[in-house]
């Protein structure tokens, strides 16, 4: 019995057949679904609400440059929306 050598034509025909791509396609879809569902989980994110509440407010900052000139800035920190 003579075996056919693996040529580019037979390789392409084997890779493009529906039967050989079905397990690969199913695996890829399962991987994509796992990435989508696992990307934004509340269990992975720590709760920083107590820490954020400590820094929210208006602050006055005084800065002295190299010429000893004093400049005063006002910084306003507010809480914004969620990340995810």
N, C-alpha and C positions, 0 to 999 in steps of 0.2 A: 504494500500500500504506500503510495507516494504522498508525502505531505506538501502542501503548498507553502512556499516561503511567505513570510509576512511582508507584504508590499504596502506602499502608501495607499493604494486603492482599496485593498482589503481592510486595512486598519481604519480608514475613514468610514467604510461601510459598516464595520462593526461598532464604531463609536457613535454613529448616527442612527443606529437602529433603536427603536422605541424600547425594546426589551432590555437593552444594556443600560439605557439612560434612566429608567424608572427608579432603581434604587438610589442612584446618585441624585436625582431630582428630589426624591422624598427626603433624603438626608439633608440636602441643602435647605429645603423648606422648613424642616424641623429645627435646624440650626438658626435660621433667620427668625423664626417665631420665638425661640428661646432667647435670642439677643434682644428682640423687641420687648418681650414681657419682662426681662430681667434688667432693662436699662434704667428704669425709673421706679425703683422700689423704695417705699418709705422706711423699710427695715434697715437699709444701708445708710441712711442719712441721719446724723445725730440731730437732736432738737436744740437749736441755738436760741430759742425765743427768750429765755431768761437772760442770756448774755447780751442779746440785742437790746433788751429793755434797759439794761444798765448804761448803755452808751448813747441812747437816743436823747437828743437835746441840742442846745445851742452853746457853743464854747467860744471864749475869747482867747486868742493866741497872740502873745507878744514876741516879736522877733527883733534881734539886734544884728545888724550886718557888720561887715568888717570896718566900716567908717564910724561905728558906734551910733548909727542912726536907728532909732526904735520905730518899728512899724507894728501896728495892731491889726489883726485879722479876726473876723468872725466866721466860725465854722458851724454850719447847721447840719446835723445828722438826723435823718428820718428813716423810718422803716418802710421798705418797699415790698413788692409782691413776692411770691414764691418762685423758686428756681425751677422746679420740675412739676 
